Amino acid sequence: MRAQEQTDHPEGLFDLEVTIRELHQLSRNLWWSWNPDAREIFAELSPLVWDASRHNAVAVLGAVSEAELKSRLMDRDFAARTREVLVAFNRYLTRERTWCSTYAAPFLDNPVAYFCAEFALHESLPIYCGGLGVLAGDHAKSASDLGVPFVGITLFYRQGYFEQLISRNGWQEEHYPSLDRNNLPLEPVLDSQGNPLLLWIEFSQSRIWFRAWRLRVGRAAIYLLDTELPQNDSAYRGLTSRVYGGDMTTRIGQEMVMGIGGVRLLQALGITPAVYHLNEGHSAFLALELLRRRLDSGSDLEEAETRVRDRCVFTTHTPVAAGHDRFSPELMEYAFAGYRSLLGMEAQQFLAYGRTRPEDSKEYFCMTVLALKMSRGANGVSQLHGQVSREMWKDLLNSPTYRGPSIGHITNGVHVLGWMSRPARRFWKRHLGPEWETRLMYPDLWKVISDEEAISDEEIWALRYHLRRELIEFVRKHVPDTFPASGTERARAFETMLSPDALTIGFARRFATYKRAPLIFDDLTRMAEMVNDTERPIQLIFAGKAHPQDVRGKEFIQRILDICKRSEFLGKVVFLENYDMNVARRVISGADLWLNTPRRPLEASGTSGQKVSVHGGLNLSVLDGWWREGYDGSNGWAIGGDEHPADEAAQDQADLESLYGTLSRNIVPLFFERDSRGIPRGWIAKIRRAMQTLIPQYNTDRMVTEYVTRYYLRGK
Ligand SMILES: *Cc1c(COP(=O)(O)O)cnc(C)c1O
């Protein structure tokens, strides 16, 4: 075979070697994750490994032998498609004309260093827990697409975030797998001798050593810091093993590694960021390290602070005071015992950086306070959240010694291409014309949606049917493991589980209690009626993880599982185990209606509802976070009004009445109002409105360009 290849295709063989090498490179750059043709190449190479590894391209190539790969590439069609993908990949990496080169050229020389405790980039790399990570991952992908130089800093959580198992009585259990770094697209960061680059931070009276792994995300790089090293005391080796794991001492250690260690890594790599973006307060210690460097190079304190402030911007995400990281003065003293002397500061002077009232020696050290004091720009993640944050921090912002910024807002978005399902992508490719992928944030691009000649109702409805059908099939395949019924009831429920014609409501997100997942089931009689209406049935699909320590969140899951089991809801209300980016992608594309019931104003932005628009899903949500500004009266539905009662029980009751009223009077009738051809014209008109008004605005291309022009470039 080999000899024959060589004689028959001498050039082909050369190409083959190059192709294989490039395919390996591609598998080590997560660009493939938002390119469906690339995904398909890996999926086809080994469907079994692809599925078993959570769609991991590195694992697939690891499992397929060189000989097999060669023989697969002998298939003309497969080889041609592979080459096309590789050409597109190379073009993407080397493209010179980008949004950044055109509109923000001064930013091309130095990157933004974006620090975040979690990054959700793909389900095969579970180093995220929820929306904050998704936002960071989507920010990185859009920065890459826009040609904005970007380096990320986070931690390598070798045990990832937990996998959710549901026990027989509906209780969430957590399982922590060990990630196999050989099967992940991570490159070790090496020193000039080719050994792992080792760095350390001062922690208490000793050192914590760490190394770093480089992850490529299109044109962006993200560095994952890792303390699993023999040089470390055994107590510190596992420091970075879990996302937000352990007690406060672990927490402060993780945050010191990320903040202080991250700055040291960038310096060791010779990277000089134009700006440091602190995405949430966890990384705020980085400002102390920048300050130390300034002081070391001879600046006086005031000048050093000004220079540090000039380099930092901060995004806050938490609208509840208790949700901000705070460390006791004792813990700070313990953890910074070695570091504080580098700054040459007395304890109270040092602790003042994290205090609203510096003279109060009992006040805890708050990471948000540090971040605000040491940044030149700060923002919340929606208009309402900006307001709530200004109110929450008003004592600090109004204090006479405060030199930091006020708090503005940039509303979150989603990386549209990364969340777009294959059928939706085909649909848009047909309708949006050339170069559409680079013009997602321009409202002009989406004008075509209102043109019924260009895109017919039938076509939109066909897309909806296809996506709903795919979701139902996914659910039927994945629910069995946990499905709580038994015997014949179970068998019967499966046969009829979920209907492709029912109005399908999705609810998938972390089960934080403020999100009130079970709210819609407050009146079970009413719900049973709607679910069992033979003419106009609705069905609900839930997914989500509760934080391991959140007992009430777990009770919420249990309550929903209990409802799934009742005969009147069997096969009509389902809960999908182990919510992750993959489950998210399915549910957001298949649902007709995306339900969001946060207790206002606790949803800083929310992003899951933004993922549904390109798939023709509609939002029914409390006017909180992004939806308060996204909703225009005609592009979806609101729960409650533009206010929130202070009393929680009253808020629940008012929201519930509004939710049931809108659902039964407006939503269900509109969905089932069909013309002679079975098409719900009114519903589709709403879909068109939603697509046109929401997609160009609530995406990370728009968001990143706002960060660049309003925050990163300021002062340039
Ligand atoms: C989009 C997404 C989130 C954020 O959902 P919200 O409704 O904004 O809280 C969380 N987790 C995953 C896996 C997601 O894909």
The ligand as a Tripos MOL2 file, in Angstrom:
@<TRIPOS>MOLECULE
LIG
   15    15     1     0     0
SMALL
NO_CHARGES

@<TRIPOS>ATOM
      1 C1        -25.2030   30.6450   28.5490 C.3       1 LIG1
      2 C2        -24.8010   29.7590   29.6570 C.ar      1 LIG1
      3 C3        -24.9220   30.1820   30.9840 C.ar      1 LIG1
      4 C4        -25.5100   31.5160   31.3520 C.3       1 LIG1
      5 O1        -26.9050   31.3870   31.4960 O.3       1 LIG1
      6 P1        -27.7550   32.5390   32.2210 P.3       1 LIG1
      7 O2        -29.1600   32.2360   31.9260 O.co2     1 LIG1
      8 O3        -27.2940   33.8270   31.6650 O.co2     1 LIG1
      9 O4        -27.4540   32.4140   33.6560 O.co2     1 LIG1
     10 C5        -24.5060   29.3240   31.9880 C.ar      1 LIG1
     11 N1        -23.9730   28.1220   31.7170 N.ar      1 LIG1
     12 C6        -23.8330   27.6870   30.4550 C.ar      1 LIG1
     13 C7        -23.2450   26.3360   30.2090 C.3       1 LIG1
     14 C8        -24.2480   28.4800   29.3890 C.ar      1 LIG1
     15 O5        -24.1010   28.0330   28.1460 O.3       1 LIG1
@<TRIPOS>BOND
     1     1     2 1
     2     2     3 ar
     3     2    14 ar
     4     3     4 1
     5     3    10 ar
     6     4     5 1
     7     5     6 1
     8     6     7 2
     9     6     8 1
    10     6     9 1
    11    10    11 ar
    12    11    12 ar
    13    12    13 1
    14    12    14 ar
    15    14    15 1
@<TRIPOS>SUBSTRUCTURE
     1 LIG1         1 GROUP 0 **** ****
